[in-house]
Amino acid sequence: MFDFNTLKIKILLWLLRQISFPLFISSIIVTGLIFGLRYAGLLQSSELWALDNFFLLRAFIVPEKPDPRLVIITIDEKDVEYQKSLGWKLNGSLSDDALLKVLQKLNQYEAKTIGIDIYRDIKTENEQLLKLFQQQNNLYMVCKVGFPEANLLGIRPPDGLKAENIGFSDIVLDQSDVVRRQLINITPPISSLCQAKYSFNFLLFAHYIFSLNQEISYGLIFEEIGIKITRSTTNSSEKATFNPVFFEYLSSHSSGYQGIDAGGHQILLNYRSLKSPEEIAFKIPLRSLLKGQVQSTNLKDRLVLMGITIPEKDELKTPYDNGSKSITYGVFVQAQMISQMLSAVLDNRPILWFWSGWQEFLWIWLWSAIPSFFVGKKWQIISILGITCLSIVINFYLFLYGGWLPLIPVLLSLMIMMINAFIYHKFFRNHSQDYLLAHWQKWQSFIKQRILGVDENLDKLDNNG
């Protein structure tokens, strides 16, 4: 008859004989020290560097296609010169006449949602354009909240557009001015010229999904720790169950971020796996649209963004640009933010997720405890190096499914424990073995009586096993 208690004793005894207790205890201490360094923010730069390289590696190994729902109208120096050649009065890089023509064409081609990622804080003089602003519900434009406490009052919204169609364009920058986070909503200071509460990209996303003519309806629920997007069928003859999509807000201590300013509501930005962030969508030069050189099928039912691609204007750095001289224009970053939300809701594309503090502590400790099983074994150094490589592979595999788990802390703990294992095996192993042998019978009795609660004689089990 199978005796479960006997099996428990044998398994526990085998583990006790395999493990090196001094190294096992030191793994807990090492994990605590590394976790403390991490909480203090001393590992943040290296963890963000690892995240950037995971983005680059993923784009090489598992490339994605551009988002077919998005189209980007770009404005470069040639587009500015083209407007001048027509005698249009420029308002920055975009004249009122050009904007009016663009909106008329997009309406003619039945674009679903339109976003103008260009500041227009100068009075609009074109009455026809103002009238269109007031009538068009699918048009969204930007303002900038800024930093009033630093006497930067932001940039006011354009004239004539309804308040609910204005979103802030403010973007959160990390170290080295890299964009890795997406700001969803904030409470603007009263002194700011921009009082928009929701981001430009979030408003465009919300308008697009609520405008879809499908048999699925969507709902937005703002919770304390994130945004839940519900999905349900509108066809009463069919019963379908859809899991809600949840975008978890970042706190000041979330995964590799430690001690950051998590003001407002921020989420991680899961860039699309492309060679460059600017490949996110089909691009149309402004002059081509104005000349009528664009087919209507390229714009019908699309979410259309328009922004500047002129050097030294609206330039940002992404994980693809970090450590290089390249830059990414802001309109493409906005498109990445819109695309990640649309893809998560409509395509079930993974969202970047992370664990709680205690889960990450356990993850780091489990890896750091592994070297204690290999001390004194044949090929112990090669085995530990193999475990180190395995940790990188597993972390990257989970990243493909959206998991941003501690990698640098794991590698650091494995390196320290590998050094500990070498020192222990070289200088302290014999003394430790003598101590363990002298107390082995006492430990067996303790395990039998206090931990397992059985009366079988352990020696007999060993002899019969």
N, C-alpha and C positions, 0 to 999 in steps of 0.2 A: 504493500500500500504506500502511495506517495506521501511523504512527510514534508510539508511546506516549511516547517521550522528547521528541519535538517538542511534544506536547500538554502535557507536564509543564512544559517551559520557558515556553511561552506563558502558561499559567495562573499560574505563579509570577511572571513578569514583570508580568502584569496586576495581581496583588495588590500587588507592590512599588510600582507606579505609583499605585495607589489609596490606599494607606495613608500616614499621616503618622507617620514613625518616631519623632520626639520624643514625640508624644502616645502612640504605641504603647508606648514604654518607660515613660513616666510612668504608664500604666494599670497596669503591673505594680507600680510603687512605691506607687501609691495603693491598690491591692488589698491589698498587704502591710500598709500602715498601718491600713487599715480592719479587716483581719482581726485585727491586734494589739489594736486598741481593743475589738473584739468579744470576743476571748479574755479580756480583762481584765474583761469584764462590763459595760462602759460602754454597750452597746447593748441590754442585756437588757430593760430596761423598755419601750423602744420596740418591740422585737420581740414581746414578750408583748401589748402593746397592739394590734399589727397582727394577731396570732393571734386575739385576742378579737373584733376587727371582722370577721375572716373568718368566725368562727362566726355572728355576727349576720347578715352578708350572705348566707351560705349558707342560713340558716333562712328568709330572705326569698325567695331565688331558687329554692332546691330544698328545699321543706319535706318532712318525713317524717311518717308517721303514728305515733301512740303504739305502743309495743311490746305486741302482743296477748298475749304470754306472761306479762306481769306484771300484778299487781293490788296496790294499796296501800291498806291500812286505816289511816285517819288518826285521830288522837286530838287533839281541840281542847278548848277550855274547856267547850263544851256536852256533850261526852262525859264530861268529869270530873264535871260537875254531875249528869249522868244516873246515874253510878255512885253518887254520894252519895245521890241520891233513892231508890236501892234499898237503902240501908243498908250498902253494901259498904265495907270498910276499905281505904282507898287505900294503895298502896305506890308513892309518887311520883304519877304520873298514871294508873297502871294498877293496879287491885286484883287480888288472886289470884283472886277469884271471876270477874272479867271475863275474865282470861286463860284460865282453865279453860273458860269458856263458848265463847270464841273458838276454842280448839284443838279442842274437841269438834265445833263446827260445821264447821270447816275439814276435819276428818277425815271427817265425815259427807258433806261436799260433794266429797271426794276431791281436795283440793289436793295438788299433787305435791311442792312444796318450801315450807317455811314459815320465815320469818326475822323475829325480833322485835328491832327496832333500838331497844331501850330497856334502860337499865342496871337491873339488879335485884340490887344488892349488899346487900340486907337479907334476913335469913333468911326463907325461904318456910315459912309455917305450915300451908298447906293440904296435907294428906297425899295427897289425890287428885291434886292438881297435881304433887306430887313424883313420884308413881308414873307419871304420864303423861310427865314429863321423862325418866325412866329407860327407858321403853318405846318412845318415839317416835324413830325414826331420821331422819326428815325435818325435824326441828325444829332450828333454829340460833339462837343468841343471842350477845350481845356482852359484851366486857369492854374495858378501856382500858389500854394499856401505860403511857402517860404518859411523863414524863421524870424517872426516879429520880435522875439526876445533879443535877437542880434541886429535889430533895426533893419531886417530884410522883410519887408511887408508883403512880398509875393507879387504876383501879376494878376490883374483883375480879369474877369471873364469878358467875352465879346458882348457887344450891344445886341439887344433884341432877342436873344435866345432864352428860352424858358429855363428857370433855375434847375429843374429836374433833369435837364439835358446837358448839364455842365458837370464835368468831373475834374478832380485835381490830377495833375500830371506828376506830382512829387514822387521821387523814387528813392528807396533806401539804398545807400552805398555801404559796402563793407570796407575792410582794409584794402588799400591800393585802389580804392574807388571802383571795386568790382560789384556788379549787380547779381545777387544770389537770392534776394528776397522780393516778395511782391506785397505791396501795401494795399489793403482792401478798403479800409475806411478809417477816418480820424475825426477828431473834434477840433476844427480850426480855431485858433485864438480870435477873439473879437476884433483885434486890431488888424488882422490879415485882410488883404484886398480880395482874397478868394475864400468864400465860405462854403465851398463844396464839401460834402461829408464823405462821398464815395469816389473811388478812383475812376479815372477815365476808362481804363481797361475793364474794370468790373461792370460798369454801366453798359458798355458795348456787349460784353458777354451775356448779361442778363436780358438785354433787349433781344438779342439774337435767339436765345433758346425759347423765350416766351413768344417769339414771332413764328416759330416753326409750325407748319401746318401738318402735323403728324397725329397719330393715334396715341401719343404719349403726352401727358401734361406734366409740367414741372413746377416745383414750389421751392421757395427759399426760406430757410429757417435759420435765424441768427442766434446761435447759442453762445454761452459764456466762453467755451473753449474752441469754437470753430463755427464754420458755416456748413449746414446740412442742406443738400439739394435732393429733394424727393422726386421720384419718378413713378407715375401711375398711368394705367391705360384709360383711355376715354371711351373705349368700345365696350359697351355693356354686355355684348354677346361673348366676349372673350375675357378670361381671367388670367392675368399675368402678374407676376411678382417681380419687382425691381428693387435691388438693394439701393439705399440712398448713397449718394456720394458725399464724403465728409472731408472738408479742408480744415485741418487742425491749425490753430493759431500757434505762433511761436511765443515762448516766454523768454525771459532773460537768460535762462539756462535750458537750452534745447539742443540735444545732440552735440555737435561740434561748436555751437554757439554758447559761449559762457560769459555772462556779465554784459550782454549787449543791451542797447536801448530798444526794447520791444514795444515802444509806444504805438498807439493805434492798434490795429489788427493786421498782423503780417503772417504770410504763409511762405513756405519754401517755393522757389521757382524751379520747376523741372523742365529745363530746356529740351526742345525737340532734338533728337539725335541726328544732327546734320553736320556737314563739314564746316559750315559757318552759320551763325544765327541769322544772317541776312538771306538765307535760302528758305526761310520759313514759309514764304508764300509767293505766288505769281506777282511780278512787278510790272508796272506800267509807267513810263515817263509821262509827266503832265502834258508835255507838248504833243505826245501821240494821242492822248485822249481829246485834247482841244482840236486837233486836226481831223478827228473822226477816223483814226486808224485802228480803233479797237473794236473787236466784235462784241456784240451784245451778250453772247453766251458766256463771255469771260467775266461778266459782271452780274448777270441775273442771279438773284437769290444769294449773293455773296455778302460777306461782311467786308466793307471797303474802308481801308485806312489811308490817310494822306499825311505825308510828313516830309521833312527836309532831309536831304542827303548832301548837304554842302559842308566841306571841311571846316572844322573849328566851330560848328554850330550843332548843338544837341548831340554831342559825342559821348558815348559811354563805353565802359569796359565790361566784358562778360568773362566767364571761365575760359572761353575760347581765345580771348585776347590777353589774359593774365600772363605777365612775364614777357610780352611782346610789344611791339610798337603799333600793332593794329588796334582799331577801334570799331565799335558798332553804333550806328545811328539810333537815336532814341525810338523812332517809329518801329524799328524791327524788334526792339526789346518789348515795346508795348504789344506788338503782334505775338511775341513768344508768351507773354502773360495771358493774353486772350486765348491763344491756342491751347495752353495747358489746361485751362478750365473747360473749354469746349470739348477737348479730347477726352478728359476724364468723365464728363457727363454723357457724351454722345458715343464715344468709342471704348469706354471702360479702360482707358490708358492709365497706367499706375500713377498715383500721386506720391510725391516724396513723403515718407513717414519716418518716425523716429520713436525710440522707446523712452520710458520714464527713467528717472535716475537710478532707482534700485534695479531695474532690469539691465541697464547698461553696466552697473557695478558687477552684477552676477555674470554677465557676458565676459567682461574683462577678467574676472577672477577664474572662470572656468578655463580660459586659455592659459592664464599664468600658472595654473595648477598642473597642467599637462607635463611640464618637464620633470616634476617630482616622480612620475612613473617610469622615467627613462634613465635615472641615475644608476650607474654601474652596469647598465645593459650594453650589449654589443652595438656599436655604431650609434652611441647615444647622441653625439653632436650632430651627425647626419640626420637622425630621427627628429631632433628638435628643429633643425633647419627646414626639414620637410614639413613639420607642423606649422612653421612660420609662413611658408609658401601657401600651405593649405588655408590659413586664416585669411590671406589676401584674396585667394580664389573665392572662398565662401562669402566674404564681404562684398566682392564685386558681383557675384551671382545674385545676392539679395538686393544689391543696388539696381540690378536690371528689373526687379519687381518693386522698385521704389524705396527700398530700405536704406537709410543713411545711418549705419551703425558705427560704433567706435572702431577705427582701424589703427590709428597712430597709438592710442593707449594700449591696444592689444600687442602691437609690435614692440612697443617699449617694454611692456611687462615681460614678454617672451625673451627679449634680449637680456634684461636684468636677471631673469630666472635662469637663463642659460649660463650666465657668468656665475651665478650662485651655485648651480649644479656642478660646474667645473671645480670651483673652490671647495665645495663640500666633498666631492668625490676624491679630490687630491689630498686634503688635509684632515677632514673630520669624519669620514665615513667609518673607519674602523672603530673609533671611540664610540660613535653613535650606535653601531651594530652591537657592541658589547653591552651597552646600556639597555638596548631593546631586548636582547636575549635574556638579560638578568630579570627583566620585568615582564617577560612574555606570559608566564603562567598567571600572574596577577591580572593581566589584561584579558586573558581568556576567561577567567572566572567572572570578571566584571561584565564582559560582553554577554556571557551566558545568563547571569542572574539579573542584571539591571537593564540591559538594552533589549535582549531578545526574549527574556522571560521564560526560558526553557530549562529543563533539568538534565538533558542528555549530557553525557561526558564528552567533552570536546576532543580529548585525546583519542577516544574510541572512534569518533567520527573521522579524525585524520588518518587513523590506521586503516579504517575500512574504506576511506574515500579513494 
